[in-house]
Amino acid sequence: MPTLVAALFTLLARWPLALLHALGGALGWLVWLTSPTWRGRLRENAAQAGYAPAQVRAAVAHAGRMVLELPRLWFGSPVPVRWDGAELVDAALAAGRGLIFLTPHLGCFEITAQAYAQRWGRQHPLTVLFRPPRKAALQAVVARARQRPGLRALPTSLAGVKGLIAALRAGHAVGLLPDQVPPLGLGVWAPFFGRDAYTMTLPARLAAQTGARVLLVWGERLPRGAGFVVHTEAVAPALPAEPAAGAAAVNAAM
């Protein structure tokens, strides 16, 4: 099975991004029509965020595009990427105290790390935490995709956190997905879209320990397979060092 999955990813990696996005859009709507559970969850989340269902219809197709673009992003030739806010990254790296990227599961979050590695990774590699997939067939594929020049993936463990601190103290960059649920005991309850959510405290702790700058970064998927725009924005004011306040500030930024 792992060999079959790898072969499928290798095949799809050669396809044009526009074709993958077109098929992915159809896949998203197929899942919408056949999965009452996913359909209900999307509607519930939209309502929680204050949107009517019609306002988030595009998210159905984009969920499918996110899936089918992965082979091309992981194993295919580079796709067009434009940066919005690259000067913020330059300034943070020039300060020499490290850079923390906070990336929500919004748009194409995979492209953000790759785009950084291509532009800045030779001098300032990006370190991210890596949690292997539960399905054995995907583990080798994902591990291969996450290790590339300028990008280093560490396990989601104490050793991984120590690696993040070491990278920041060397003046390099780290990336976190702060809207993931942290392991029990490594988070606090903080407001998120009007509800309390169990939120990681790691971003604020890293910033307090190292003095690193914190930037939001997210990838916008352009129409008709034209590529992506990577947006960056400063987190202001600075994250509070106190865990609960820091987690609340991260959720507000998300």
N, C-alpha and C positions, 0 to 999 in steps of 0.2 A: 504493500500500500504506500509506504513512503516514496518508493521509486515512481509509482504512478502519479502521485501528487506533484513530485518534482518535475516530471515530464510534462504534466499539464501546465504548470506554472511557466516552464521554459517555452512551451508553445505559445501561450497567451502573451508572453513578454515581447514577442515579435510583432504583435498586432498593433495597428495604429491606435493612439489614445482615443481618437474620435469614435472609432468603431467600438472599443471597449466601453466607452461612456454611453453610447447608444444602446448597446446590449444590457449594460448595467441598469439603465433607466427602466427598461422593460422588465428586468429581473426584480427591481424594487416594487413595481406595480403588481407583478405576479405574486410576490410574497404578501403584499397588502391584501389582495383578493382572496388568498387561500389560508391566511393565518389570522383568525379572529383575535388571538392573544396579542400579536404584534400590533394589529390595527387598533385594538383598544388601548394598548399602552401608549402608542403615539398620540392618540386623541387625548388621553389623560394628561400626558406631559405637556401637550400644547396648551390645554386649558390651565394647567398649573402655572405656566409661563405667561398667561394672559393673552393667548392667541386663539382666534377662531380656527376651526379645521381648514377652512379655505385659505387661510394665510400661511399654512405650513404644508400645503399639498406638494410643493416642490421637494420637500424633505423625503418623500416616498421614493422618488426616482434617484435622488442623491445617495440614499442608503445603498441602493444597488450599484451605483457608479463607484462608491467607495470600495466595494468588494472586488469588482472586476478590474479596477485600475491597479490593484496591488501587484499582480505579476509584472506589469510593465514598470512600475516604480521600483520594484525590488531587483529585477533581473534584466530589464530592457535598457535600451539606450536612453540617455538623459532626455528629459522633457523640458520644454520652455518654462522658465521660472523668472518672474520679475519681483524685485524686493520693493516694498513700501516701508520706509523707515530704516534703511540700512545704516544711516548715520547714527542711529541710536546704538546699534551693535558696535560700530567702530568706536564710538565714544566710551562704551562700557569696557571693551577690551583694552583700549588705550589706558584706562584708569588702573589696570593691573591688579584689581582685587577680585576678579572672577565675574562671571555672568550666569544668572539663573534664568532660564527660559521656562515660563509657565504656559503650557499648551493645552487648551481644552479639547475635548472630543468634538470638534466643530470643523466642518469642511473636511479638508484633506490634511490631517495632522501628520501623516507619514512624510509628506513632502517637506515639512519644515526642517526636520533633522537632516535630510539629504541635502537640501539647498544650503543649509549652514555649512555642512561638511565640505561641499564643493567650493564654497567661496572663502571660508575662514579656517577650515579644518586643518590645513597643513601646518599653520603656525599655532592655532588654538583649537585643538581637538574638542569635540563635544562628547561628553559622557552621559549616558542615560541608564536608567534601571530597566532591567529586562525580566519579565515574568514568562517563562516558557508556556506555550499553549497546552491545554489539557489533552488535546488529541495528539497521539503519538505521531500520526502521519504528517502533522504540520510542524513538529518540533525542529527537525533538521532544516526544513525550508526557511522557517522564521529565523533560526539562529544564523544561517548563512546570510540572510538578507540584512540583518541588523549589524553585522560586522563588516565594515567597509572603511576605506581610507578616510581619516578625519573623524570617524565615529566609533566610539567604544561602548559596548553594552556590558553592564555588570548585573549580577543577580540581585533580586530584591531581598537583600539580607543585610545584616550588620556590616559584613565585609563590603557590600555594595555601597552603603551609606558612607563608610570610611573612604571609599574610592571617590565619591562625590566631593567630600571635604578636601581631599588631597588635590583633586583637579581644580577646585576653586582657589585654593591657596597657591597654586601654581599660575594663577591668572587665566585659567581656561574657562570653558563654558560647560554647564550641565543642563539637562532638560528633564522636566517633570510633567506628568499628566495629573494635575491636582484634583480633577473631578473623578478620580478613581477612589473606591472605598479602601482605606488603609487597613492593615492587619489590626486585630483587636489589641488595644493598648497603645497604639501609635497614632491615635487621632482624638478629636474632641467633637462634640456636637455643636454645630454652628449653623446659622440661618442660611438657607439656599432656596430661592424662589418661594419664600413664605413658609418654608418648613425647616425644621432642624434636620441636618444631614450629617452623618459621621464623616468628618473631614480630616485630611492629613495635616499635621503640624510641621512637616519636614521643610517646606519652603521657607517659612519664617525662621525656623531654627537654623537653617543653613545660612540665611542672610545675616542673622544676628552673630553667628560664630565667625564668619569670614569677612563681613563687610561687602559682600558681592552685590552688584546691581541686579535688579529684577525687571525683566521685560515680559510682557505678554506677546505671544506669537501664535498666529493661526494661518492656515492655508486656504485661500479662496480658489475654488474650482471654476475655471473659465468655460464659457459655452463652446460647444462644437469641438471639444478636444484641443483648444488653443493653448492649454497649459495651465499655469497656476500663478497667483499672486500671493506672496508671503507677506503678511502684515505684521508690523511690530508696534508696540505701544508701551510706554513707560508705566509702571505701577506707581501711582501717586495718591496719597503720600506713601512714604516708605512703610514696609510691613512692620507692625508692632512685634516686639520680641516675645511678649506674653502669648502662650500657645492659643488660648481661646480667641483673643483679639486678632492674632495673626491669621488664624483659620477663617475667621469672619471676614477679614480684609481680602483674603484670597477668593473666597466665594463671591464677594461683592464684585471683584474684578472679573471673575468668570461670567 
